[in-house]
Amino acid sequence: MNEISKSSMRRSKPSYFFSILGVASLLILIGILGWFAINGSKLERYFRGSVQVQVYLRENAPQNDIDSLMSYIKSKPYTTSAQHITKDMAKEKFLQENKEDWDKVLDYNPLPASIDFNLKSEYVNKDSLQNITTDLSQNIIVSEIRYPTEVVSNLNSVVRKIGFVLLGAVTLLGLLVLILIDNTIKLAMFSNRFLIKTMQMVGATRWFISKPFDAKAIINGFISAIIAIVVLLIFIFSVEKWLPEIKVLRDYWLLALLFIAIIIIGIVITFISTHRSVTKYLKMKLDDLY
């Protein structure tokens, strides 16, 4: 009986070959989508963390009061970094950005001193920034508080839209994956339907019949996942070579989790689909196999 099973497995290799390629193709799509999701999340945190709040100080504010306000801002949970920008530093920055010198027109520096600080990503939203502005405005040396309002509003809007798009894409792709992989494996199992029924007719148990097919499914799922991971690595390195800036977003831990997820998905889906196909043919009558 084992010889019959092995000979049939050999005859089914072409079908398994195409099922492996089919599963690998779908796992590649899942991996690419997962990679985009990982980098999208990190890009979001990066852009949120780059939002800067500028607290402009009144003219001739005492240094002790400035130091006190600086310490207060640094102690807040929303602050990642803070810097005191003096009037001279503000002028130097302006000249570097605008390539113009107003000394021929003005005999004084009109730019105010400020305390510039960056926010943690979770505080980059309209409500949090409004609360921060209200709190800091109560200090007597603060003349004005500015932050990129349009950037914050658009960022939150874009993040929500991207989240909905990714959720929809994952849901749709998930359904397609289940349907296509299931159908691909069913085609691979179709050539073994008579072997399955023959083994059942000579008294083999369901466990004995299913065992070699389930083992083959696990191996095929693992091979498909390895192929998908290799292609995904080539894709990632190609994109990073094309856009070197993306390298700073690389997270080996998250990539490892993504690869493990691909292996698990490949094995689980091929195993379930194969086992279901074997069970289906075991329940069918012999005449229905033709």
C-alpha positions in Angstrom: 0.0 0.0 0.0 2.9 2.3 0.8 4.4 1.6 -2.7 1.1 2.5 -4.3 1.1 5.8 -2.4 4.7 6.6 -3.3 4.2 5.8 -7.0 1.1 8.0 -7.1 3.0 10.9 -5.4 5.6 10.7 -8.1 2.9 10.9 -10.9 1.5 14.0 -9.2 4.7 16.0 -9.1 3.7 18.3 -12.0 0.5 19.2 -10.3 2.3 19.9 -7.0 4.9 22.0 -8.9 2.2 24.3 -10.2 0.5 24.4 -6.8 3.8 25.4 -5.1 4.3 28.2 -7.7 0.6 29.3 -7.2 0.9 29.4 -3.4 4.3 31.1 -3.6 2.9 33.9 -5.9 0.1 34.6 -3.5 2.5 34.6 -0.5 4.7 37.1 -2.4 1.8 39.4 -2.7 1.0 39.1 1.0 4.7 39.7 1.8 4.9 42.9 -0.3 1.7 44.2 1.2 3.0 43.4 4.7 6.3 45.2 3.9 4.4 48.2 2.7 2.3 48.1 5.9 5.4 47.9 8.1 7.2 50.8 6.3 4.0 52.8 6.1 3.6 52.7 9.9 7.3 53.7 10.4 6.9 56.5 7.8 3.9 57.8 9.7 5.8 57.8 13.0 8.7 59.5 11.3 6.6 62.3 9.8 4.7 62.8 13.0 7.9 63.0 14.9 9.2 65.6 12.6 6.4 68.1 13.4 7.9 71.0 15.3 6.3 73.5 17.6 7.8 76.9 17.8 7.2 78.9 21.1 8.1 82.5 20.3 9.5 84.5 23.3 8.8 88.2 24.1 11.5 90.7 23.5 14.1 91.0 26.4 12.6 88.0 28.3 14.8 87.2 31.3 17.2 84.3 30.9 16.0 82.7 34.1 12.4 82.7 32.8 13.6 81.2 29.5 15.5 78.4 31.3 12.4 77.7 33.5 10.2 77.4 30.4 12.7 75.3 28.7 12.8 72.9 31.6 9.0 72.8 31.8 8.7 71.9 28.1 11.4 69.2 28.4 9.6 67.6 31.4 6.4 67.2 29.5 5.5 63.7 28.2 4.8 65.0 24.7 8.3 66.4 24.1 11.1 64.4 22.4 13.6 67.2 22.0 13.7 70.9 22.6 16.1 73.7 21.7 16.4 77.4 22.6 16.8 79.4 19.4 18.3 82.8 20.1 17.7 85.9 17.9 21.2 85.5 16.3 20.6 81.8 15.7 17.2 82.6 14.1 18.8 85.2 11.8 21.5 82.8 10.8 19.0 80.1 10.0 16.9 82.6 8.0 19.9 83.8 5.9 20.9 80.1 5.2 17.4 79.4 3.9 16.7 82.6 2.0 20.2 83.6 0.9 19.3 87.3 1.6 20.8 89.8 4.0 18.6 92.6 5.4 21.5 94.6 6.9 21.3 97.0 4.0 17.7 97.8 4.9 17.4 97.1 8.6 19.8 98.0 11.4 18.3 95.5 13.9 17.2 91.8 14.0 13.4 91.6 13.7 13.3 87.8 14.4 12.2 86.7 17.9 13.9 84.2 20.0 12.1 80.9 20.4 12.0 77.5 22.0 11.5 74.8 19.3 10.5 71.3 20.3 9.4 68.1 18.5 6.4 66.1 19.6 6.0 62.4 20.1 3.9 60.9 17.3 0.8 60.2 19.4 0.5 63.9 20.3 0.5 65.1 16.7 -3.2 65.7 16.4 -5.5 68.8 16.5 -6.8 68.3 20.1 -3.5 67.5 21.7 -1.8 70.5 20.0 -4.6 72.8 21.1 -4.2 71.7 24.7 -0.4 72.2 24.5 -0.9 75.7 23.0 -3.4 76.7 25.7 -1.1 75.5 28.4 2.1 77.2 27.1 0.4 80.4 26.2 -0.3 81.1 29.9 3.4 81.8 30.4 4.1 85.5 30.4 7.2 85.4 28.3 5.4 83.5 25.5 4.2 85.9 22.7 3.0 83.3 20.1 3.0 79.6 19.4 3.1 78.2 15.9 3.1 74.7 14.3 2.3 73.5 10.8 -1.5 73.4 11.1 -2.1 72.2 7.6 0.5 69.5 7.8 -1.1 68.1 11.0 -4.6 68.2 9.5 -3.5 66.6 6.2 -1.3 64.1 7.9 -4.2 62.8 10.0 -6.5 62.7 7.0 -3.9 60.9 4.9 -3.2 58.4 7.6 -6.9 57.5 7.9 -7.3 57.1 4.2 -4.2 54.9 3.9 -5.4 52.8 6.8 -8.8 52.2 5.1 -7.1 51.4 1.8 -4.7 48.9 3.5 -7.5 47.3 5.4 -9.6 46.9 2.3 -6.6 45.6 0.3 -5.7 43.1 3.1 -9.3 41.9 3.3 -9.7 41.5 -0.4 -6.3 39.9 -0.9 -7.1 37.5 2.0 -10.2 36.3 0.4 -8.5 35.9 -3.0 -5.6 34.0 -1.3 -8.0 31.5 0.4 -10.0 30.9 -2.8 -7.1 30.6 -5.2 -4.9 28.5 -3.0 -7.8 26.2 -2.2 -8.6 25.8 -5.9 -5.0 25.3 -6.9 -4.5 22.5 -4.3 -7.8 20.9 -5.3 -6.4 20.6 -8.9 -3.2 19.1 -7.5 -5.2 16.5 -5.5 -7.6 15.7 -8.4 -5.1 13.3 -10.0 -4.9 11.3 -6.7 -8.7 10.8 -6.3 -8.7 7.2 -7.5 -5.7 6.3 -5.3 -7.5 7.8 -2.3 -10.6 5.8 -3.0 -8.7 2.6 -3.8 -6.9 2.8 -0.4 -10.2 3.4 1.3 -11.8 0.3 -0.5 -9.0 -2.0 0.7 -9.5 -1.0 4.3 -7.1 1.8 5.0 -8.1 4.2 7.7 -8.6 7.9 7.1 -5.6 8.8 9.1 -3.4 6.4 7.1 -4.7 7.8 3.8 -4.4 11.4 4.8 -1.0 11.2 6.4 1.2 11.2 3.3 -0.8 13.9 1.6 -0.8 16.1 4.7 2.9 15.6 5.1 3.4 16.6 1.5 1.2 19.6 2.0 3.3 20.8 4.9 6.5 20.4 2.8 4.9 22.2 -0.2 3.7 25.0 2.0 7.2 25.5 3.5 8.8 25.4 0.0 6.3 28.0 -1.3 7.0 30.2 1.7 10.8 30.0 1.2 10.4 30.9 -2.5 8.2 33.8 -1.5 10.7 35.0 1.1 13.6 34.9 -1.4 11.6 36.9 -4.0 10.5 39.3 -1.3 14.1 39.9 -0.2 15.2 40.6 -3.8 12.3 43.0 -4.1 13.2 44.8 -0.8 16.9 45.1 -1.7 16.0 46.4 -5.2 13.7 49.1 -3.8 16.3 50.1 -1.2 19.0 50.3 -3.9 16.6 52.5 -5.9 15.6 54.6 -2.9 18.5 54.5 -0.4 16.6 56.7 2.1 14.3 53.8 2.8 17.1 51.8 4.4 16.8 53.8 7.6 13.3 52.3 8.0 14.5 48.7 7.9 13.4 46.8 11.0 14.9 43.3 11.1 12.6 42.2 14.0 9.5 43.1 12.1 10.8 41.6 8.9 11.6 38.4 10.8 8.0 38.3 12.1 6.7 38.9 8.5 8.8 36.0 7.2 7.6 33.7 10.0 4.0 34.8 9.3 4.5 33.9 5.6 5.8 30.4 6.5 2.9 29.8 8.9 0.3 31.0 6.4 1.8 28.9 3.6 1.9 25.7 5.7 -1.5 26.2 7.3 -3.4 27.0 4.2 -1.9 24.2 2.1 -2.4 21.7 4.9 -6.1 22.7 5.4 -6.9 22.7 1.7 -5.2 19.4 1.1 -6.8 17.7 4.1 -10.2 19.0 3.0 -9.7 17.7 -0.5 -8.7 14.2 0.8 -11.7 14.1 3.1 -13.9 15.2 0.2 -12.8 12.3 -2.0 -13.1 9.9 0.9 -16.8 10.8 1.2 -17.6 10.6 -2.5 -18.9 7.5 -4.2 -16.7 5.7 -6.7 -19.0 6.6 -9.6 -18.8 10.3 -8.7 -15.0 10.4 -9.2 -15.4 10.0 -13.0 
